C-alpha cells in the first residue's frame, strides 16, 4: 500500500488466523530463491525492506535487530538494546529511523512492552518507552516524524524525535491488527475478541475498519463485514488502491501488495506464495519452498520478496527472472 504513507503498512504483516474456503486454477510458474540469509534469532518475528529497497531489516528472539544489504546479502549492522525478544520492527520512509518493539514478560496484556527508537545511520538508541500491551503493528507517518502503534485495545501515537506520546485511542475489546496512517488520519483494521483468562479469542466473523482523526483521536467512519475478503478490499480502497479485480483469495494467511507495481502476493496455508496482477485479476506466478513459510515481505517495486520458514533462514527471492513479474515492476 503505497503513496501518502500507506506503504509503511502494506509491508507490515496481514497475519490473520482466518481460512476462507474456495478453489481456483491457473498455470503455475515455480521460481527459485537467489540467496539465503542466516539470522542470530532462533525465531524471526518481523521482517521489512527499507523504502529504497537497499536494506532488509529483521528482529526476533535474539533481541537484536539485523540489517542486510539486499544486493550483496552482506549483514551491515546489528542493533542491540532490547531486554526481551523483538516482536515488530519497521523503518521510516526517509530511512532515518528504525522502530522496534519487544514482547513483554508480563504477558499478553502487560503494558511494559518496550519500544525502541534507533537512528538508522549511526545505530544509536535514541529512546526506549513503554508501548504495550502486545504490539500488532508499527507504522510511520509519511514524513517519518510519528509512529502509530497498534495493540490490543488501543492505538498509541509517538513523536519519533522526542519519544513522547502524542495521542492514545481506545478501541475496547478490538485487536488493532493494522493501525495505519492515511495522510493526517489513522485507519485501523480491527477484529473483536473475547478474553479467556490470559488468552484472547478473535471473533473472526465480525471484521471492522475504523478511521480516526490522527490528532484528536475522534472516530470518523466505521465499516463492518463478516466477510474477510470484502473487508480486505475495503481496507485497501481507503488508501486509493483497487484490488477488487482479484477473486476472493482462498486460505490466505497473509497478503502484501508491492507499492510501485500491480502485484499482489498471497501466502496460502499449503505453503505456496501466489503472485497476482491486481489490476487484471490474473495469477501470474507461484513460489514454493520445501518447508513451511511463516512470514513474507515484499519490496516496493515487486522485484524482491523475503520469506522466513520454519528452518529460521531468510530466503531472498529475486523475481526479475520471472518475465510475468518483471514486466509489471514499477508499473502501477
RORO-373351 format. One line per field, with one value per residue (C-alpha): residue number from 1; chain; x, z, y. Coordinates in Angstrom, 2 decimals, always signed. Last residue first. Layout:
N
nr	(NUM|...)
kette	(A|...)
px	(X|...)
pz	(Z|...)
py	(Y|...)
***
This chain:
332
nr	(332|331|330|329|328|327|326|325|324|323|322|321|320|319|318|317|316|315|314|313|312|311|310|309|308|307|306|305|304|303|302|301|300|299|298|297|296|295|294|293|292|291|290|289|288|287|286|285|284|283|282|281|280|279|278|277|276|275|274|273|272|271|270|269|268|267|266|265|264|263|262|261|260|259|258|257|256|255|254|253|252|251|250|249|248|247|246|245|244|243|242|241|240|239|238|237|236|235|234|233|232|231|230|229|228|227|226|225|224|223|222|221|220|219|218|217|216|215|214|213|212|211|210|209|208|207|206|205|204|203|202|201|200|199|198|197|196|195|194|193|192|191|190|189|188|187|186|185|184|183|182|181|180|179|178|177|176|175|174|173|172|171|170|169|168|167|166|165|164|163|162|161|160|159|158|157|156|155|154|153|152|151|150|149|148|147|146|145|144|143|142|141|140|139|138|137|136|135|134|133|132|131|130|129|128|127|126|125|124|123|122|121|120|119|118|117|116|115|114|113|112|111|110|109|108|107|106|105|104|103|102|101|100|99|98|97|96|95|94|93|92|91|90|89|88|87|86|85|84|83|82|81|80|79|78|77|76|75|74|73|72|71|70|69|68|67|66|65|64|63|62|61|60|59|58|57|56|55|54|53|52|51|50|49|48|47|46|45|44|43|42|41|40|39|38|37|36|35|34|33|32|31|30|29|28|27|26|25|24|23|22|21|20|19|18|17|16|15|14|13|12|11|10|9|8|7|6|5|4|3|2|1)
kette	(A|A|A|A|A|A|A|A|A|A|A|A|A|A|A|A|A|A|A|A|A|A|A|A|A|A|A|A|A|A|A|A|A|A|A|A|A|A|A|A|A|A|A|A|A|A|A|A|A|A|A|A|A|A|A|A|A|A|A|A|A|A|A|A|A|A|A|A|A|A|A|A|A|A|A|A|A|A|A|A|A|A|A|A|A|A|A|A|A|A|A|A|A|A|A|A|A|A|A|A|A|A|A|A|A|A|A|A|A|A|A|A|A|A|A|A|A|A|A|A|A|A|A|A|A|A|A|A|A|A|A|A|A|A|A|A|A|A|A|A|A|A|A|A|A|A|A|A|A|A|A|A|A|A|A|A|A|A|A|A|A|A|A|A|A|A|A|A|A|A|A|A|A|A|A|A|A|A|A|A|A|A|A|A|A|A|A|A|A|A|A|A|A|A|A|A|A|A|A|A|A|A|A|A|A|A|A|A|A|A|A|A|A|A|A|A|A|A|A|A|A|A|A|A|A|A|A|A|A|A|A|A|A|A|A|A|A|A|A|A|A|A|A|A|A|A|A|A|A|A|A|A|A|A|A|A|A|A|A|A|A|A|A|A|A|A|A|A|A|A|A|A|A|A|A|A|A|A|A|A|A|A|A|A|A|A|A|A|A|A|A|A|A|A|A|A|A|A|A|A|A|A|A|A|A|A|A|A|A|A|A|A|A|A|A|A|A|A|A|A|A|A|A|A|A|A|A|A|A|A|A|A)
px	(+1.07|+4.07|+7.23|+7.55|+4.82|+7.02|+9.39|+6.61|+5.43|+9.03|+10.17|+13.93|+13.31|+11.74|+14.81|+13.74|+15.54|+15.09|+15.59|+16.54|+14.60|+14.12|+10.41|+10.48|+11.05|+10.37|+11.83|+10.46|+12.39|+11.37|+7.94|+8.98|+8.37|+9.99|+7.60|+7.58|+6.90|+6.26|+5.77|+6.73|+6.65|+9.43|+10.21|+9.72|+7.19|+6.52|+3.55|+3.34|+0.95|-2.44|-4.79|-7.16|-6.27|-5.42|-4.02|-1.75|-1.35|+1.62|+0.88|+3.02|+2.56|+2.92|-0.47|-1.97|-1.55|+0.70|-0.69|+1.36|-0.32|+1.48|+0.29|+3.58|+5.02|+3.90|+4.07|+0.96|+1.18|-1.22|-1.04|-2.84|-4.98|-6.77|-8.52|-8.38|-11.62|-11.09|-8.85|-10.35|-11.33|-7.68|-8.02|-5.59|-6.73|-5.85|-9.44|-9.75|-7.09|-9.21|-12.33|-10.67|-9.65|-13.12|-14.76|-12.17|-12.84|-16.64|-18.47|-18.36|-18.04|-17.22|-16.72|-16.00|-14.57|-13.74|-12.03|-8.34|-7.72|-4.60|-4.84|-8.58|-9.78|-10.86|-12.43|-12.46|-14.28|-14.23|-17.01|-16.72|-13.20|-14.25|-10.68|-10.15|-7.75|-5.78|-4.73|-8.01|-10.44|-10.92|-13.29|-12.17|-13.25|-11.03|-9.85|-8.29|-7.36|-7.15|-5.48|-5.78|-3.24|-2.34|-3.80|-1.71|-2.08|-3.19|-3.31|-4.23|-5.72|-7.45|-10.82|-12.07|-12.33|-10.64|-9.05|-7.08|-3.93|-2.19|+1.13|+3.37|+6.89|+9.89|+11.36|+12.39|+9.91|+6.73|+4.53|+0.98|-0.80|-3.64|-5.69|-7.49|-4.85|-2.08|-1.49|+1.46|+1.41|+4.78|+5.48|+8.02|+8.71|+7.45|+4.58|+3.50|+5.29|+3.51|+4.10|+1.54|+0.40|+2.04|+1.33|+0.40|+2.47|+4.25|+6.68|+9.49|+13.12|+14.61|+17.56|+19.40|+22.30|+22.68|+24.59|+22.88|+19.43|+18.95|+17.00|+13.65|+12.97|+9.51|+9.40|+6.48|+5.55|+1.80|+1.23|-1.90|-0.28|+2.05|+4.17|+7.39|+6.62|+7.44|+9.71|+9.06|+11.20|+11.50|+14.19|+14.85|+16.39|+15.37|+13.22|+10.31|+10.83|+11.91|+9.89|+10.39|+7.94|+8.21|+11.79|+12.61|+13.25|+15.92|+16.18|+19.40|+21.41|+21.36|+23.33|+24.87|+25.75|+24.96|+26.01|+23.42|+25.10|+22.17|+19.87|+22.27|+21.37|+20.28|+19.84|+17.91|+18.94|+16.81|+17.98|+14.34|+13.37|+14.13|+14.79|+15.71|+16.34|+18.14|+18.50|+14.80|+14.68|+11.86|+13.59|+12.51|+10.88|+10.95|+9.41|+9.13|+12.33|+12.65|+16.02|+17.44|+21.07|+19.99|+21.30|+20.47|+19.75|+20.09|+18.54|+15.31|+13.67|+10.57|+7.79|+5.43|+1.91|-0.86|-4.25|-6.82|-9.41|-10.87|-12.71|-12.55|-11.66|-9.26|-8.65|-5.88|-4.81|-1.23|-1.59|+2.03|+3.87|+4.83|+1.45|+1.57|+4.56|+3.45|+0.44|+2.45|+0.71|+1.71|+1.57|+0.00)
pz	(-11.32|-13.38|-11.26|-11.98|-14.19|-16.97|-14.41|-12.79|-15.97|-17.10|-13.91|-13.64|-12.07|-9.18|-6.95|-3.92|-0.59|+1.80|+5.47|+7.45|+10.57|+9.43|+9.96|+7.11|+6.70|+3.38|+1.53|-1.83|-4.21|-7.56|-6.56|-6.89|-3.21|-1.72|-0.46|+2.99|+3.98|+7.14|+8.36|+5.26|+5.87|+4.29|+0.80|-0.77|-3.36|-5.47|-7.83|-10.75|-12.89|-11.22|-13.08|-11.50|-14.17|-11.89|-9.01|-11.24|-8.89|-7.26|-5.33|-2.43|-1.63|+1.77|+1.68|+4.02|+1.39|+1.30|-1.23|-3.07|-5.04|-7.94|-9.85|-9.18|-7.19|-3.69|-3.98|-2.36|+0.59|+1.81|+4.65|+5.69|+2.59|+2.50|-0.69|-2.03|-3.22|-6.94|-7.68|-9.70|-6.44|-5.66|-6.02|-4.00|-3.08|+0.60|+1.70|-1.10|+0.52|+3.64|+1.57|-0.34|+2.97|+4.49|+1.46|+1.65|+5.30|+5.10|+8.37|+7.48|+9.40|+8.28|+10.59|+9.97|+11.79|+15.34|+17.47|+18.20|+18.45|+16.29|+13.93|+13.45|+13.36|+10.75|+11.63|+9.82|+11.41|+10.92|+12.55|+11.67|+13.07|+16.69|+17.99|+21.20|+23.63|+26.27|+29.77|+31.26|+28.39|+26.74|+23.83|+20.69|+18.08|+14.98|+13.89|+10.76|+11.80|+9.72|+11.07|+9.77|+8.66|+5.39|+5.72|+8.60|+9.55|+12.52|+11.49|+13.61|+16.11|+18.30|+19.48|+23.02|+23.65|+21.00|+22.97|+21.00|+22.59|+21.47|+21.42|+23.29|+23.61|+22.04|+21.27|+17.62|+16.84|+18.16|+19.45|+18.58|+20.53|+19.22|+21.75|+22.88|+21.92|+20.14|+17.12|+17.49|+15.23|+14.65|+14.11|+12.30|+9.46|+6.75|+5.61|+9.01|+10.38|+11.08|+13.79|+14.06|+16.38|+19.59|+22.71|+25.55|+25.43|+24.35|+27.18|+26.01|+24.87|+23.06|+20.84|+20.52|+18.18|+15.05|+13.49|+10.09|+11.17|+14.36|+16.71|+18.51|+20.96|+22.08|+25.29|+26.32|+29.84|+29.37|+30.02|+28.33|+26.54|+29.35|+31.90|+30.11|+27.40|+23.80|+22.27|+19.96|+17.22|+15.47|+12.89|+11.91|+9.13|+6.19|+4.69|+4.58|+8.26|+9.20|+10.93|+13.55|+15.50|+18.15|+19.42|+22.19|+25.55|+27.01|+23.86|+23.36|+20.49|+16.90|+14.48|+11.30|+7.65|+7.05|+3.47|+1.10|-1.74|-3.39|-0.34|+2.17|+5.50|+8.81|+11.98|+15.03|+18.16|+20.97|+19.71|+19.61|+16.67|+14.51|+10.81|+8.45|+4.72|+3.00|-0.46|-1.36|-1.24|+1.31|+3.54|+3.37|+6.41|+8.60|+11.97|+14.21|+13.40|+15.74|+16.53|+16.06|+15.05|+11.42|+8.31|+4.92|+1.93|-1.61|-5.03|-4.23|-7.05|-9.13|-9.95|-12.64|-12.25|-14.84|-13.39|-11.01|-8.47|-5.29|-2.18|+1.61|+3.55|+6.39|+9.04|+11.60|+10.26|+9.54|+7.43|+8.14|+7.54|+4.06|+3.37|+6.34|+5.70|+2.13|+3.13|+3.74|+1.14|-1.59|-1.14|+0.00)
py	(+0.95|-0.13|-0.27|-3.98|-5.42|-6.81|-8.29|-10.34|-12.08|-12.47|-14.27|-13.63|-10.21|-12.12|-12.07|-14.13|-13.73|-16.65|-15.86|-18.96|-19.92|-23.55|-22.99|-20.52|-16.80|-15.12|-12.14|-10.99|-8.80|-7.35|-6.11|-2.47|-1.71|-4.85|-7.53|-9.16|-12.76|-14.74|-18.30|-20.29|-24.05|-26.06|-27.30|-23.90|-22.79|-19.71|-19.40|-17.00|-14.93|-15.21|-12.86|-10.33|-7.74|-4.81|-6.88|-8.98|-11.90|-13.63|-16.82|-17.96|-21.64|-23.31|-25.06|-22.41|-19.74|-16.68|-14.20|-11.57|-8.77|-7.12|-4.08|-2.34|+0.55|-0.34|-4.13|-5.58|-7.96|-10.65|-13.18|-16.33|-16.64|-19.99|-18.94|-15.42|-13.85|-13.17|-10.20|-7.36|-5.60|-4.86|-1.09|+1.02|+4.53|+4.21|+3.64|+1.08|-1.10|-1.52|-2.11|-4.96|-6.58|-6.19|-7.79|-10.58|-11.34|-11.42|-10.71|-7.00|-3.76|-0.21|+2.77|+6.44|+9.48|+8.37|+11.04|+10.51|+14.26|+14.42|+11.45|+11.85|+8.27|+5.74|+2.41|-0.93|-3.87|-7.63|-9.65|-13.33|-13.62|-13.30|-13.41|-15.46|-13.81|-15.66|-14.65|-15.83|-16.18|-12.81|-12.40|-10.63|-8.10|-7.82|-4.40|-2.91|+0.58|+3.74|+6.85|+10.40|+13.00|+11.27|+7.78|+6.46|+2.82|+0.75|-2.90|-5.88|-3.46|-6.05|-4.75|-5.37|-1.61|+0.53|+3.39|+5.98|+7.41|+10.58|+12.46|+10.03|+11.45|+9.70|+13.13|+12.75|+9.96|+11.54|+8.74|+7.68|+4.94|+2.79|+0.86|-2.30|-4.88|-3.04|-0.80|+1.58|+4.64|+6.32|+10.00|+12.20|+9.77|+12.12|+9.90|+8.58|+5.55|+2.27|-0.33|-3.15|-5.95|-4.76|-6.85|-4.48|-2.40|+0.80|+1.53|+3.83|+3.50|+6.48|+7.40|+4.07|+4.88|+2.72|+5.67|+5.50|+4.25|+6.25|+3.99|+4.24|+1.42|+0.29|-1.75|-3.94|-2.85|-2.53|-6.23|-7.60|-10.52|-11.49|-9.66|-10.55|-8.00|-8.94|-6.32|-3.37|-1.87|+1.48|+2.22|+5.81|+7.89|+5.70|+8.50|+6.03|+5.19|+1.67|-1.05|-3.78|-5.92|-8.65|-8.42|-10.88|-9.23|-6.94|-4.81|-2.85|-4.31|-3.08|-5.23|-3.88|-4.41|-8.09|-8.75|-10.22|-8.32|-6.54|-6.67|-5.10|-6.67|-5.12|-7.19|-6.01|-7.94|-9.40|-12.85|-13.98|-11.83|-8.82|-8.31|-5.45|-5.76|-2.89|-1.40|-1.47|+2.32|+2.31|-0.24|-3.87|-5.47|-8.60|-9.36|-12.44|-14.30|-17.31|-18.86|-15.39|-14.91|-14.77|-16.54|-15.09|-17.33|-16.04|-16.48|-18.27|-20.17|-19.55|-22.01|-20.81|-22.13|-22.13|-21.30|-22.79|-21.69|-23.12|-21.97|-21.95|-18.83|-19.50|-16.84|-16.51|-13.15|-12.14|-9.01|-8.29|-4.97|-4.26|-2.85|-0.55|+1.59|+1.81|+3.85|+6.99|+9.11|+6.66|+2.98|+0.00)
***
